[in-house]
Amino acid sequence: MNKFDPSTYLASLNVDVMHFGLKAISDLLSRLNNPQNSYKTILIAGTNGKGSTAAMTASILQSAGYKTGLYTSPHLIDIRERIAINGKQISRPDFGRIVADVKKEIVQPVTYFEVLTAAAFLYFKTRKVDIAVLEVGLGGRLDATNVSRPLISVITNIGHDHMAYLGNTLSAIAREKAGIIKQNGICLTAAKQKKVLNIFADVCRKRRAMLYRQGVDIKIKKQKDGSLKYHGLQQQINNLSIPLQGRHQLENAALALAVIELIAKNGFSVDNSAIRAGLKNTHWEARLEVLQKNPLFVLDGAHNPAGIDTLCRALKKDFTYRRMILLFGALADKDYRRMLQKIAPFAQKIILTQLWAKRAVPVKDIHTVLKKMGYRATVTQNVLQAIERALALAGKKDLICAAGSLYLAGEVKQAFPEAASCDKKF
């Protein structure tokens, strides 16, 4: 009898196929006795920053002693990265068993993401977590994670991404993200565009939900000594620190802290020492992650124009270097032209590379676009070649920045020994 291989099975479902609707996942979960309803959840959507916000929230809850599940996507190296409890990724044997258990209950076509989501829900139930922090995969309203009943719905921000699925305007995208706001629920957001906020306010009004805004109702400020101070809905917390690079992470931290503050009335009491420890111990890969120093090698998962904007601000304000060498690769369904328009002016040298992903844009097409913009670039056929070229060009005071895709981030991580295993705690 052949041993069940969960990776082979999941690959057969085609990672790029999507279902726009909750019927398939709802029916599947019903046959699994709705595991997602056996514990409390936090649901986090947004164009960028949702993974970092989820990681900070989960880390704080874990520090407070709660058994905390974390479901995120996509992964960088190993699919098991997506499902974790108390910072430890699901083991290979457990992953195989859980996916097999889900597969037994499938009676209609389901997608790769739906099976993974069901597996995460089931795993968290079998391990009896107290609470699970869930990152929305795409959009919100029709995402498989939206079958959950969250205590808090978080929408980090709204920008242009996945427009083929969510709509071409910020308003259309905002309406899809607002689909995670529940009747009589609570919504937290760091969005700032007036038309987006109007949509959130309208949805909250219709669903009798509370809306809290980062920068208005909740704030976080950097003090002169470098520490952070949180001004919340009912409390202030001093002497905070986060290891994640970039000023944009302050907004994400404020959202995570507001989540912790709000769920206290649901029995999840967290003291300030656990909050400080949880934030300080947060680990989230490929977000302004420094892979090495001398020369400085920074890896960022920015994969849309808004993410590149944030990366550019960080490169300008948070790092010191002589020259920047950009290593870039992207997917064909991303707006790589606008990404390059934003980041290319920062680079003195540009190295383009071909990604393994089926959806990757041919590197020659990126090169053609760059030439039309007036930039010269070196073309490489794989990420290892690109890294070798970048390191050969870089002086001790230079900065290498790899960006453009989370798929690129995953390939880059595999070139560094410390990223080889996904069994480590994060």
C-alpha positions, 0 to 999 in steps of 0.5 A, a space after each residue: 500500500 502506497 504511503 499518503 504524500 500530502 504534498 503530492 496530493 495538494 500539488 494535484 489540486 493546482 495551487 493557482 485554482 481559486 473558488 469564489 464562494 464559501 459553499 465548498 469550504 463550508 460543506 467540507 467543514 460541516 462534514 468535519 464537524 466544523 472544527 473552526 467553531 471549537 475555539 476563538 479566532 482573530 481574522 486579519 485581512 489587508 493588502 500588506 502587513 497582515 502576516 506581520 500583524 498576525 505574527 505579533 498578535 500570536 506571539 503576545 498571546 503565546 507569551 501570556 500562556 495561551 495555546 495559540 494557533 497561527 495560520 498564514 500564507 503563502 509559505 517561503 520554503 515548506 508548506 508546513 510553515 503555514 500552520 503553527 501552534 505556539 511558534 512551532 510548525 506542524 510536524 510532518 507526521 501530523 501534517 500528513 495525518 491531518 491532510 489525509 483526514 480532510 481528504 476523506 471528507 471531500 465529496 466535491 471539487 475543492 482547491 489547494 487553499 480550501 484543503 489547507 484551511 480545513 486542515 489548519 482548522 482541524 489541527 487546531 481543534 485536535 490540539 485544543 488551542 485556546 485561540 487561533 490567529 488567521 491570516 486571510 489568503 486573498 480578499 476577505 468576503 469569499 476567502 476560505 478563512 471567512 467561515 470563522 467567527 472571529 472576536 475581532 476582524 482586522 483590516 490592516 490597509 488597502 492598496 492595489 493588488 489581486 485586481 483581477 479578482 478583487 476589482 480595479 479600484 480601491 473602493 472595490 477592493 475595500 468592499 471585498 476586504 470589508 466582507 470579514 466584518 461580522 454582525 455585532 462585531 469589531 473591526 480594527 483598521 490602519 487604512 487611511 484613504 477617506 473613501 475606504 474608511 467610508 466603506 468600512 464605516 458604512 458596513 460597520 453601521 449596517 452590521 452594528 459593528 464597532 470600528 476603531 482606527 489606527 492613528 485615531 483611536 489607537 496610536 503608537 509612538 517612538 520615544 526619544 530613547 528608541 522605545 515605543 509607547 502605545 496609546 490604546 482605547 483604555 490603557 497606555 503601555 510604555 517601554 515596548 520594542 519590536 524586532 521587525 524592521 521598518 516604521 510601517 511595523 509600528 502600525 502593525 504593532 498598534 493593531 496587534 496591541 489593540 486586538 489584545 486590549 479588546 479581547 480581554 473582555 472575552 476572557 483573554 487577559 494579558 498583562 503588560 509584561 507578556 505584551 512586552 515579551 510577545 512583541 520583543 520575541 516576534 519573528 516574521 521572515 522576509 520582511 526587511 529581514 537582514 540575512 547577512 551583514 558586510 555587505 548588508 543583504 536585506 530580503 523583503 517580500 514586497 510584491 505589489 506597489 504599496 509594499 514597494 512604497 513601504 520598502 522604499 521608505 524603509 530603505 531611505 530612512 532605516 538603513 545606511 549604505 553607499 550603493 544599493 544593488 537590487 535583486 528583482 523577480 516577480 510573478 506575471 499577474 503582479 504589477 511589476 512595472 509599477 513596482 520597478 518604477 518605484 524602486 529602480 531609482 533607488 538602485 545603482 545596480 539592478 540584477 533580474 532573475 527568473 523564478 521557478 514559479 509557474 506564474 513567474 514573469 519571464 526575466 526577458 520581459 522584465 528586462 524589456 520593461 526596464 530598458 524602456 524606462 531607461 535603466 540597465 540591468 544584469 539578467 540571470 537565469 536563476 536566483 543562485 546566479 543572481 545572489 552570486 552576482 550581487 555578492 560579487 558586485 557589492 562592497 562592504 558598505 553596499 546594501 543588497 536588497 532582494 524584493 518583488 515576490 514572496 516566491 523570490 523570498 523563498 528561493 533566496 532564503 534557501 540559499 542561506 544555511 540558517 533558513 534551510 529547515 522549517 522545523 525551527 521555532 519562529 
